[in-house]
Amino acid sequence: MKTRWIAAGFVVLLSASASVVRAQETHYYQADFPKEEFLQRRATVFAKIGDNAIALVQGAKGTADFNIFRQSNEFYYLSGIETPHAYLMLDGRSPTTTLYLPHRDAERERNEGKILSVEDEALVKSLTGVDAVRSIESLSLDLVGKGLVRPLALQLFTPLSPAETGTDSRDELLNEQARVSSNPWDGLASREARFRALLQARVPQFEVRDLSPILDAMRNIKSPREIAMIRRATRIAGMAIIEAMRSTEPGVFEYQLDAAAKYVFYLHGARGDGYASIIGGGSNAYLGHYFRKADRLKDGDMVLMDYAPDYRYYTSDVTRMWPVNGAYSAGQRALSDFILAYRDALLRHIRPGVTSDFVLDSAARDMARYLVGKRLDNPAHLQAVTDSLKFRGHFQHPVGMAVHDVGLVRGVKLQPGMVFTIDPMIWIHGERLYVRMEDVVVVTEDGAENLSAFVPATTTEIERTMKDTGLVQFRPAIDVPAPDLHDSP
């Protein structure tokens, strides 16, 4: 009998082992874009670099802690591959694409599940449409063989701008790089600068050129599938802001609105934040990019929320402001109505072929007419709205794989597929009051679509929304007493 139990146990163990193996063999690869879209993107790169050059893109490095790996936006944009320490070579003479991947890490796969590696050559080729899959160790030999042996290809394009790998945007990455460079106790070069130095040291025959402008221009015009992803991210962002509106009342902490929004993000499949939430009550909103979220909301104040998720490598950028007590004062209502009217004026003039200056100038004329006969709370408010007619920041930045996405939407003619924010705003410095509203717009063939139009914007819509019970009230925080430090050993 005992022997039978041992045999049965051995069979169960074998079955469990087989299940583990099957689980490890179940690969993950994005399902949002077909390989044909990646092939088209790479074909555009081939056309831009010419038939006598090479493009080499370095993927993101792995994580040394328990953070979830996120590929760099540029690498994902060209391949969809989420394996760390990967490289992508586009040989313009063939034209052929080679993906360089690490070898299989069996120990890591036992803990995390299957990670696409060089051993999965056939699978990776079928998923991505690349022509070859090779190990990272082959890269040096291939650079020489493909680039420096006949026929010569002396130009090597690689991205020299900082890679976005999460909540990063190019502008902030460059600012931080400048801060590090000016620090005499740090001063480390960027990863891109080190990669360029390695290329120049190991294959000095190449003329290294910047691939970033080419990729930036490509990413500036979103495909229909990319717009669908941004639309979904915007939908999630808007639902999160609506939940925060419902959860707002005097005494609630700013961070509790963040918690309510995060619940909506994760409930709908977001990986996390597209950027750190900006949630500020009262004068905290005046800081613009206030992120501490530590204060209680006060009766009589307004609260600002600017937040969006990281949804499958795409994000959004939506902002609303509302009264903490759920009812606008006369002064708050007049300023909020002005901002809403400014948003609608900007939207009226966005269409293909015009510039941001045309949109701003046209909207300013509309708003000058709007102000005729309008009454505001005091002269400071009137001065603020009058000054806003000259402000050029109401027309803001591209949105896509990063919240401040790469590309240009100001100073150029607008084209279908451009996605950006309009963000009318005013400052009343004497009251330390900042009022704004931000929406995500896509240029269409004959005009523009406001992707965040469903988010309550009028004072009436917002007051109605705030009458609903919010998540913070439905599941209130438990009062956790602070530790008594006097009792510590």
Secondary structure, 3 states (H helix, E strand, C coil): CHHHHHHHHHHHHHHHHHHHHHHHHCCCCCCCCCHHHHHHHHHHHHHHHCCCEEEEEECCCCCCCCCCCCCCHHHHHHHCCCCCCCEEEEECCCCEEEEEECCCCHHHHHHHCCCCCHHHHHHHHHHHCCCEEEEHHHHHHHHHHHHCCCCCCCEEEECCCCCCCCCCCHHHHHHHHHHHHCCCCCCCCCHHHHHHHHHHHHCCCCEEEECHHHHHHHHHCCCHHHHHHHHHHHHHHHHHHHHHHHHCCCCCEHHHHHHHHHHHHHHCCCCEECCCCEEEEHHHHHHCCCCCCCCECCCCCEEEEEECEEECCECCCEEEEEECCCCCCHHHHHHHHHHHHHHHHHHHCCCCCCCHHHHHHHHHHHHHHHHCCCCCCCHHHHHHHHHHCCCCCCEEEECCCCCCCCCCCCCCCCCCCCEEEECCEEEEHHHCEEEECEEEEEECCCCEEECCCCCCCCHHHHHHHHCCCCHHHHCCCCCCCCCCHHHCC
